[in-house]
């Protein structure tokens, strides 16, 4: 990316901020897309922020106001990604060390309003959280104008060269970890993922796995008591794994619910 390109993108940054801050109820997932998931050491790879549904979504610029942290975690340690306001792709990473490298993004809280209870319930059902609808009514929360606070916790796994390595927790409040390196597993075999909330296993949560050419996408499974789930990866190519956890909002927040969204992307080799 050139600096002249990033300056031109600044024109759209204000519009991007408005779009991100008012997430459409139908646009569920947020993920990181590496333009190349298997680069050679020394290669620079653009990283795209995407928000959409069914693993199809629009790209969004890097906006500091919405970002807590944007970084990579590799064997020799963590380092921040030097992102520039308004850039789309959001950043560019030079992968110098062979092995599995984690690209991570932790967003600041944003909000969305559901104008009707029906739309709120539809959203809950999509994420396997339909049991909260009864709780919402029992607690006397409103049937219209339902405010939800949410944060994003996204990771992309990039296999640099032929080096080994494993995914690991990087300290986000909600986080998906691939306990099996998807790049080293036997093609077509399942992979075990684990979901952590504040570093503790999160049981009974729906995990959705997306692939654009899989007729059964999204595949759904719930985590066990240890927060683990076995996900099927029948095809080669790019995958998105997604999970949502819903809580009561923090004290003092003007919201009825607080949701945490975790995503994990990688490319299954042929």
DRENBAMI-655153 format. One record per residue (C-alpha): chain; residue number from 0; z, x, y. Coordinates in pm, 1 decimal, padded with zeros to 6 digits. Each point is the difference from the previous one (the first is absolute). Example, Ala and Ser with C-alpha at 12.3 -4.5 7.8 and 13.67 -1.06 7.14 Angstrom:
{cadena=A num=0 zz=00780.0 xx=01230.0 yy=-00450.0}
{cadena=A num=1 zz=-00066.0 xx=00137.0 yy=00344.0}
***
This chain:
{cadena=A num=0 zz=00000.0 xx=00000.0 yy=00000.0}
{cadena=A num=1 zz=-00077.4 xx=00125.8 yy=00347.5}
{cadena=A num=2 zz=00220.7 xx=-00051.8 yy=00300.5}
{cadena=A num=3 zz=-00284.0 xx=-00186.5 yy=00178.0}
{cadena=A num=4 zz=-00004.0 xx=-00247.0 yy=-00288.8}
{cadena=A num=5 zz=00373.4 xx=-00056.3 yy=00024.5}
{cadena=A num=6 zz=-00026.6 xx=-00064.0 yy=00375.4}
{cadena=A num=7 zz=-00260.1 xx=-00269.3 yy=-00057.8}
{cadena=A num=8 zz=00227.1 xx=-00164.3 yy=-00253.6}
{cadena=A num=9 zz=00272.9 xx=-00027.7 yy=00260.5}
{cadena=A num=10 zz=-00195.5 xx=-00290.4 yy=00147.7}
{cadena=A num=11 zz=00074.0 xx=-00203.6 yy=-00311.6}
{cadena=A num=12 zz=00361.2 xx=00107.2 yy=-00038.3}
{cadena=A num=13 zz=00141.2 xx=-00283.3 yy=00208.4}
{cadena=A num=14 zz=-00191.1 xx=-00257.4 yy=-00202.9}
{cadena=A num=15 zz=00108.3 xx=00172.3 yy=-00319.9}
{cadena=A num=16 zz=00362.3 xx=-00026.7 yy=00106.9}
{cadena=A num=17 zz=-00032.7 xx=-00372.5 yy=00056.5}
{cadena=A num=18 zz=-00167.0 xx=-00049.7 yy=-00337.9}
{cadena=A num=19 zz=00261.9 xx=00199.7 yy=-00186.3}
{cadena=A num=20 zz=00293.6 xx=-00160.7 yy=00175.9}
{cadena=A num=21 zz=-00129.5 xx=-00346.4 yy=-00086.3}
{cadena=A num=22 zz=-00081.4 xx=00045.5 yy=-00367.7}
{cadena=A num=23 zz=-00195.8 xx=-00299.4 yy=-00129.9}
{cadena=A num=24 zz=00192.9 xx=-00186.6 yy=-00268.2}
{cadena=A num=25 zz=-00301.6 xx=00036.0 yy=-00229.3}
{cadena=A num=26 zz=-00028.4 xx=00379.5 yy=00043.7}
{cadena=A num=27 zz=00270.8 xx=00118.3 yy=-00234.1}
{cadena=A num=28 zz=-00034.2 xx=00360.7 yy=-00106.9}
{cadena=A num=29 zz=00008.4 xx=00320.5 yy=00203.7}
{cadena=A num=30 zz=-00110.2 xx=00323.8 yy=-00163.3}
{cadena=A num=31 zz=-00114.9 xx=00357.4 yy=00057.0}
{cadena=A num=32 zz=-00353.9 xx=00085.4 yy=-00104.4}
{cadena=A num=33 zz=-00087.3 xx=00364.5 yy=-00059.9}
{cadena=A num=34 zz=-00373.6 xx=00046.1 yy=00048.0}
{cadena=A num=35 zz=00017.3 xx=00254.0 yy=-00284.4}
{cadena=A num=36 zz=00281.2 xx=-00032.5 yy=-00256.5}
{cadena=A num=37 zz=-00094.5 xx=00316.6 yy=-00191.5}
{cadena=A num=38 zz=-00084.4 xx=00265.0 yy=00261.0}
{cadena=A num=39 zz=-00026.8 xx=00372.1 yy=-00062.2}
{cadena=A num=40 zz=00269.2 xx=00221.0 yy=00156.8}
{cadena=A num=41 zz=-00079.1 xx=00068.7 yy=00364.5}
{cadena=A num=42 zz=-00182.4 xx=-00331.2 yy=00050.8}
{cadena=A num=43 zz=00077.6 xx=-00227.2 yy=00295.8}
{cadena=A num=44 zz=00016.4 xx=-00368.9 yy=-00091.9}
{cadena=A num=45 zz=00011.5 xx=-00299.5 yy=00239.6}
{cadena=A num=46 zz=00280.5 xx=-00251.3 yy=-00068.1}
{cadena=A num=47 zz=-00071.1 xx=-00363.1 yy=00090.9}
{cadena=A num=48 zz=00258.3 xx=-00272.5 yy=00071.0}
{cadena=A num=49 zz=-00114.7 xx=-00328.8 yy=-00154.2}
{cadena=A num=50 zz=00142.1 xx=-00351.9 yy=00017.8}
{cadena=A num=51 zz=-00146.6 xx=-00291.1 yy=-00193.5}
{cadena=A num=52 zz=00006.3 xx=-00200.9 yy=-00317.2}
{cadena=A num=53 zz=-00132.5 xx=00055.5 yy=-00350.9}
{cadena=A num=54 zz=-00052.6 xx=00372.3 yy=00074.7}
{cadena=A num=55 zz=-00252.9 xx=-00087.7 yy=00271.4}
{cadena=A num=56 zz=00112.6 xx=00064.3 yy=00354.8}
{cadena=A num=57 zz=-00070.3 xx=00124.0 yy=00348.5}
{cadena=A num=58 zz=00084.8 xx=00348.8 yy=00119.8}
{cadena=A num=59 zz=00249.8 xx=00045.3 yy=00282.3}
{cadena=A num=60 zz=00062.8 xx=00285.6 yy=00241.8}
{cadena=A num=61 zz=00307.6 xx=00218.3 yy=00006.4}
{cadena=A num=62 zz=00250.2 xx=-00150.2 yy=00246.4}
{cadena=A num=63 zz=00316.4 xx=00193.5 yy=00071.9}
{cadena=A num=64 zz=00184.4 xx=-00314.9 yy=00110.2}
{cadena=A num=65 zz=-00029.9 xx=-00140.1 yy=-00352.5}
{cadena=A num=66 zz=00074.0 xx=00323.4 yy=-00187.9}
{cadena=A num=67 zz=00331.9 xx=00146.8 yy=-00111.8}
{cadena=A num=68 zz=-00154.7 xx=00283.0 yy=-00198.8}
{cadena=A num=69 zz=-00341.0 xx=00107.4 yy=-00132.7}
{cadena=A num=70 zz=00007.8 xx=00310.9 yy=-00221.8}
{cadena=A num=71 zz=-00093.6 xx=00176.7 yy=-00321.9}
{cadena=A num=72 zz=00238.3 xx=00116.0 yy=-00271.1}
{cadena=A num=73 zz=-00114.6 xx=00287.8 yy=-00218.4}
{cadena=A num=74 zz=00167.1 xx=00256.2 yy=-00224.5}
{cadena=A num=75 zz=00082.2 xx=00239.3 yy=00283.9}
{cadena=A num=76 zz=00154.6 xx=-00271.9 yy=00218.4}
{cadena=A num=77 zz=-00080.2 xx=-00276.9 yy=00247.0}
{cadena=A num=78 zz=-00213.4 xx=00024.7 yy=00311.5}
{cadena=A num=79 zz=-00094.7 xx=-00251.5 yy=00265.3}
{cadena=A num=80 zz=-00357.9 xx=-00115.6 yy=00036.6}
{cadena=A num=81 zz=-00126.4 xx=00076.3 yy=00350.0}
{cadena=A num=82 zz=-00128.7 xx=-00345.0 yy=00088.1}
{cadena=A num=83 zz=-00136.9 xx=-00088.3 yy=00343.2}
{cadena=A num=84 zz=00051.5 xx=-00337.0 yy=00168.2}
{cadena=A num=85 zz=-00293.0 xx=-00229.3 yy=-00066.4}
{cadena=A num=86 zz=-00162.9 xx=00208.6 yy=-00272.9}
{cadena=A num=87 zz=-00178.4 xx=-00191.3 yy=-00277.8}
{cadena=A num=88 zz=00012.3 xx=00146.9 yy=-00264.6}
{cadena=A num=89 zz=00367.5 xx=00030.6 yy=00080.5}
{cadena=A num=90 zz=00028.3 xx=00366.9 yy=-00093.9}
{cadena=A num=91 zz=-00164.7 xx=00290.5 yy=-00172.0}
{cadena=A num=92 zz=00179.8 xx=00220.5 yy=-00252.0}
{cadena=A num=93 zz=-00094.9 xx=00347.7 yy=-00116.3}
{cadena=A num=94 zz=00118.0 xx=00033.1 yy=-00358.2}
{cadena=A num=95 zz=00066.7 xx=00367.6 yy=-00061.2}
{cadena=A num=96 zz=00230.2 xx=-00000.4 yy=-00302.4}
{cadena=A num=97 zz=-00127.0 xx=-00099.2 yy=-00347.6}
{cadena=A num=98 zz=00179.0 xx=-00282.8 yy=-00177.0}
{cadena=A num=99 zz=00100.9 xx=-00359.1 yy=00061.5}
{cadena=A num=100 zz=00067.2 xx=-00060.0 yy=00369.8}
{cadena=A num=101 zz=00158.8 xx=-00310.6 yy=00153.2}
{cadena=A num=102 zz=-00124.2 xx=-00146.7 yy=00328.2}
{cadena=A num=103 zz=00262.6 xx=-00237.4 yy=00140.8}
{cadena=A num=104 zz=00037.1 xx=-00246.5 yy=00285.8}
{cadena=A num=105 zz=00316.6 xx=-00180.5 yy=00113.3}
{cadena=A num=106 zz=-00057.1 xx=-00264.1 yy=00265.7}
{cadena=A num=107 zz=00230.9 xx=-00145.3 yy=00261.4}
{cadena=A num=108 zz=00101.4 xx=-00369.0 yy=-00019.9}
{cadena=A num=109 zz=-00258.3 xx=-00258.4 yy=00102.5}
{cadena=A num=110 zz=00008.9 xx=-00377.3 yy=-00010.0}
{cadena=A num=111 zz=-00210.5 xx=-00293.8 yy=-00108.1}
{cadena=A num=112 zz=00058.0 xx=-00373.8 yy=00053.3}
{cadena=A num=113 zz=-00087.9 xx=-00268.6 yy=-00254.7}
{cadena=A num=114 zz=-00074.1 xx=-00319.2 yy=00190.3}
{cadena=A num=115 zz=00072.2 xx=-00225.8 yy=-00299.3}
{cadena=A num=116 zz=00231.3 xx=00010.5 yy=-00300.9}
{cadena=A num=117 zz=-00302.0 xx=-00046.2 yy=-00227.2}
{cadena=A num=118 zz=-00162.3 xx=00320.9 yy=00121.7}
{cadena=A num=119 zz=00327.1 xx=00185.4 yy=-00042.2}
{cadena=A num=120 zz=00035.4 xx=-00126.7 yy=-00358.5}
{cadena=A num=121 zz=-00361.9 xx=00093.4 yy=-00078.9}
{cadena=A num=122 zz=00078.9 xx=00353.3 yy=00112.7}
{cadena=A num=123 zz=00313.2 xx=00009.3 yy=-00217.3}
{cadena=A num=124 zz=-00192.1 xx=-00118.4 yy=-00305.3}
{cadena=A num=125 zz=-00264.2 xx=00266.0 yy=00046.9}
{cadena=A num=126 zz=00266.2 xx=00272.3 yy=-00015.9}
{cadena=A num=127 zz=00204.7 xx=-00153.3 yy=-00283.8}
{cadena=A num=128 zz=00282.9 xx=-00101.8 yy=00236.0}
{cadena=A num=129 zz=-00026.4 xx=-00378.9 yy=-00033.2}
{cadena=A num=130 zz=00369.4 xx=-00031.9 yy=-00092.1}
{cadena=A num=131 zz=00084.0 xx=00080.2 yy=00363.8}
{cadena=A num=132 zz=-00155.6 xx=-00326.7 yy=00119.3}
{cadena=A num=133 zz=00295.7 xx=-00200.5 yy=-00132.5}
{cadena=A num=134 zz=00243.8 xx=00249.7 yy=00148.8}
{cadena=A num=135 zz=-00175.5 xx=-00032.1 yy=00335.9}
{cadena=A num=136 zz=00053.0 xx=-00375.8 yy=00001.0}
{cadena=A num=137 zz=00354.1 xx=00021.6 yy=-00135.5}
{cadena=A num=138 zz=00098.8 xx=00233.3 yy=00281.4}
{cadena=A num=139 zz=-00134.9 xx=-00242.3 yy=00260.1}
{cadena=A num=140 zz=-00272.7 xx=00231.6 yy=00122.1}
{cadena=A num=141 zz=-00284.4 xx=-00165.1 yy=00194.5}
{cadena=A num=142 zz=-00299.8 xx=-00177.0 yy=-00151.2}
{cadena=A num=143 zz=-00231.4 xx=00128.0 yy=00275.0}
{cadena=A num=144 zz=-00022.6 xx=00312.3 yy=00209.6}
{cadena=A num=145 zz=00144.3 xx=00220.9 yy=-00275.8}
{cadena=A num=146 zz=00036.2 xx=00356.4 yy=00126.7}
{cadena=A num=147 zz=-00028.4 xx=00285.8 yy=-00247.5}
{cadena=A num=148 zz=00076.6 xx=00361.4 yy=00084.6}
{cadena=A num=149 zz=-00181.0 xx=00251.5 yy=-00221.8}
{cadena=A num=150 zz=-00042.8 xx=00372.2 yy=-00056.0}
{cadena=A num=151 zz=-00265.5 xx=00198.9 yy=-00184.9}
{cadena=A num=152 zz=00055.0 xx=00282.7 yy=-00247.6}
{cadena=A num=153 zz=-00328.5 xx=00144.8 yy=-00126.6}
{cadena=A num=154 zz=-00087.7 xx=00297.6 yy=-00218.2}
{cadena=A num=155 zz=-00324.7 xx=00152.0 yy=-00125.2}
{cadena=A num=156 zz=-00011.3 xx=00247.2 yy=-00287.9}
{cadena=A num=157 zz=-00260.2 xx=00273.5 yy=00043.3}
{cadena=A num=158 zz=-00082.2 xx=00241.2 yy=-00282.2}
{cadena=A num=159 zz=-00090.0 xx=00334.6 yy=00159.4}
{cadena=A num=160 zz=-00202.5 xx=00220.1 yy=-00232.9}
{cadena=A num=161 zz=00124.5 xx=00028.5 yy=-00357.8}
{cadena=A num=162 zz=00366.0 xx=00067.5 yy=00074.7}
{cadena=A num=163 zz=00270.4 xx=-00204.0 yy=-00169.8}
{cadena=A num=164 zz=00274.5 xx=-00196.5 yy=00170.8}
{cadena=A num=165 zz=00176.6 xx=-00332.6 yy=00007.6}
{cadena=A num=166 zz=00068.9 xx=-00280.1 yy=00243.5}
{cadena=A num=167 zz=00358.8 xx=-00018.2 yy=00126.4}
{cadena=A num=168 zz=00213.9 xx=-00197.1 yy=00246.8}
{cadena=A num=169 zz=-00055.9 xx=00101.8 yy=00361.5}
{cadena=A num=170 zz=00287.1 xx=-00196.3 yy=00153.4}
{cadena=A num=171 zz=-00149.5 xx=-00329.4 yy=00117.7}
{cadena=A num=172 zz=00211.3 xx=-00321.3 yy=-00021.4}
{cadena=A num=173 zz=-00244.1 xx=-00158.9 yy=-00247.3}
{cadena=A num=174 zz=-00208.5 xx=00232.5 yy=-00209.6}
{cadena=A num=175 zz=-00232.2 xx=-00004.3 yy=-00299.2}
{cadena=A num=176 zz=00000.6 xx=00312.6 yy=-00217.8}
{cadena=A num=177 zz=-00256.2 xx=00076.9 yy=-00269.8}
{cadena=A num=178 zz=00211.3 xx=00147.6 yy=-00279.3}
{cadena=A num=179 zz=-00321.7 xx=00086.5 yy=-00181.9}
{cadena=A num=180 zz=-00248.6 xx=00216.4 yy=00189.1}
{cadena=A num=181 zz=-00307.3 xx=-00229.3 yy=-00000.4}
{cadena=A num=182 zz=-00235.2 xx=00297.3 yy=00031.2}
{cadena=A num=183 zz=00132.7 xx=00166.6 yy=-00316.1}
{cadena=A num=184 zz=00044.7 xx=-00309.2 yy=-00218.4}
{cadena=A num=185 zz=-00247.7 xx=-00088.9 yy=-00271.5}
{cadena=A num=186 zz=-00285.5 xx=-00207.7 yy=00150.9}
{cadena=A num=187 zz=00061.9 xx=-00370.9 yy=-00049.3}
{cadena=A num=188 zz=00366.0 xx=00044.7 yy=-00092.1}
{cadena=A num=189 zz=00278.0 xx=-00180.0 yy=00191.9}
{cadena=A num=190 zz=00221.9 xx=00169.4 yy=00257.2}
{cadena=A num=191 zz=00371.4 xx=-00054.9 yy=00062.7}
{cadena=A num=192 zz=00105.9 xx=-00062.6 yy=00359.3}
{cadena=A num=193 zz=00348.9 xx=-00040.8 yy=00140.2}
{cadena=A num=194 zz=00111.9 xx=-00201.4 yy=00301.5}
{cadena=A num=195 zz=00296.6 xx=00122.2 yy=00205.0}
{cadena=A num=196 zz=00185.7 xx=-00174.9 yy=00280.3}
{cadena=A num=197 zz=00221.6 xx=00238.3 yy=00197.5}
{cadena=A num=198 zz=-00039.5 xx=00249.6 yy=-00287.0}
{cadena=A num=199 zz=00124.2 xx=-00250.5 yy=-00261.0}
{cadena=A num=200 zz=-00208.2 xx=-00175.6 yy=-00269.7}
{cadena=A num=201 zz=-00120.8 xx=-00345.0 yy=00103.0}
{cadena=A num=202 zz=-00018.3 xx=-00240.7 yy=-00294.7}
{cadena=A num=203 zz=-00195.3 xx=-00323.0 yy=-00040.0}
{cadena=A num=204 zz=-00255.1 xx=00072.4 yy=00272.6}
{cadena=A num=205 zz=-00368.2 xx=-00079.2 yy=-00037.1}
{cadena=A num=206 zz=-00235.5 xx=00296.9 yy=-00009.5}
{cadena=A num=207 zz=-00366.5 xx=-00072.4 yy=00070.7}
{cadena=A num=208 zz=-00276.9 xx=00241.2 yy=-00098.1}
{cadena=A num=209 zz=-00344.1 xx=-00028.6 yy=00163.4}
{cadena=A num=210 zz=-00341.2 xx=00141.3 yy=-00094.8}
{cadena=A num=211 zz=-00317.4 xx=-00135.0 yy=00158.2}
{cadena=A num=212 zz=-00195.5 xx=-00006.4 yy=-00328.2}
{cadena=A num=213 zz=00275.2 xx=-00129.1 yy=-00227.9}
{cadena=A num=214 zz=-00058.1 xx=-00371.9 yy=-00074.2}
{cadena=A num=215 zz=00376.8 xx=-00040.8 yy=-00058.4}
{cadena=A num=216 zz=00093.6 xx=00152.2 yy=00337.0}
{cadena=A num=217 zz=00267.1 xx=-00031.9 yy=00119.5}
{cadena=A num=218 zz=00192.7 xx=00060.6 yy=-00320.8}
{cadena=A num=219 zz=00363.0 xx=-00112.9 yy=00033.2}
{cadena=A num=220 zz=00315.8 xx=00124.2 yy=-00171.0}
{cadena=A num=221 zz=00369.8 xx=00002.2 yy=00092.5}
{cadena=A num=222 zz=00232.1 xx=00297.8 yy=00004.6}
{cadena=A num=223 zz=00269.4 xx=00031.6 yy=-00266.0}
{cadena=A num=224 zz=00371.2 xx=00068.4 yy=00056.4}
{cadena=A num=225 zz=-00078.7 xx=00364.6 yy=00077.7}
{cadena=A num=226 zz=-00264.0 xx=-00093.7 yy=00254.8}
{cadena=A num=227 zz=-00282.6 xx=00107.3 yy=-00230.8}
{cadena=A num=228 zz=-00326.3 xx=-00172.2 yy=-00082.6}
{cadena=A num=229 zz=-00294.9 xx=00099.9 yy=-00215.0}
{cadena=A num=230 zz=-00327.9 xx=-00064.1 yy=00178.9}
{cadena=A num=231 zz=-00339.7 xx=-00021.7 yy=-00165.4}
{cadena=A num=232 zz=-00277.7 xx=00221.9 yy=00138.2}
{cadena=A num=233 zz=-00304.4 xx=-00087.5 yy=-00211.8}
{cadena=A num=234 zz=-00266.7 xx=00137.9 yy=00235.3}
{cadena=A num=235 zz=-00077.4 xx=00320.1 yy=00183.2}
{cadena=A num=236 zz=00011.6 xx=-00005.0 yy=00378.4}
{cadena=A num=237 zz=00237.7 xx=-00088.4 yy=00281.2}
{cadena=A num=238 zz=00313.1 xx=-00206.8 yy=-00059.8}
{cadena=A num=239 zz=00255.0 xx=-00168.0 yy=00227.0}
{cadena=A num=240 zz=00350.3 xx=-00083.2 yy=-00125.0}
{cadena=A num=241 zz=00207.6 xx=-00229.9 yy=00221.0}
{cadena=A num=242 zz=00353.5 xx=-00145.3 yy=00008.1}
{cadena=A num=243 zz=00201.3 xx=-00208.3 yy=00246.8}
{cadena=A num=244 zz=00376.4 xx=-00040.0 yy=00035.4}
{cadena=A num=245 zz=00152.1 xx=-00271.2 yy=00222.3}
{cadena=A num=246 zz=00346.0 xx=00014.2 yy=00159.4}
{cadena=A num=247 zz=00210.8 xx=-00174.0 yy=00259.7}
{cadena=A num=248 zz=-00085.9 xx=00148.7 yy=00341.6}
{cadena=A num=249 zz=00221.7 xx=00267.6 yy=00156.6}
{cadena=A num=250 zz=00273.9 xx=-00131.5 yy=00226.3}
{cadena=A num=251 zz=-00116.7 xx=-00072.4 yy=00351.9}
{cadena=A num=252 zz=-00368.9 xx=-00030.3 yy=-00087.2}
{cadena=A num=253 zz=-00192.2 xx=-00309.0 yy=00109.1}
{cadena=A num=254 zz=-00136.8 xx=-00064.8 yy=-00346.6}
{cadena=A num=255 zz=00062.4 xx=-00224.3 yy=-00301.5}
{cadena=A num=256 zz=-00104.9 xx=00256.6 yy=-00265.0}
{cadena=A num=257 zz=-00058.5 xx=00372.4 yy=-00034.0}
{cadena=A num=258 zz=-00266.5 xx=00121.2 yy=-00243.4}
{cadena=A num=259 zz=-00076.5 xx=00351.3 yy=-00118.8}
{cadena=A num=260 zz=-00352.4 xx=00078.4 yy=-00123.8}
{cadena=A num=261 zz=-00070.5 xx=00297.3 yy=-00226.2}
{cadena=A num=262 zz=-00341.6 xx=00123.2 yy=-00109.4}
{cadena=A num=263 zz=-00134.3 xx=00282.9 yy=-00213.6}
{cadena=A num=264 zz=-00365.7 xx=00106.9 yy=-00021.9}
{cadena=A num=265 zz=-00177.4 xx=00250.5 yy=-00223.6}
{cadena=A num=266 zz=-00333.2 xx=00043.5 yy=-00180.3}
{cadena=A num=267 zz=-00012.1 xx=-00011.6 yy=-00376.8}
{cadena=A num=268 zz=-00238.3 xx=00268.5 yy=-00132.1}
{cadena=A num=269 zz=-00289.1 xx=-00084.0 yy=-00233.5}
***
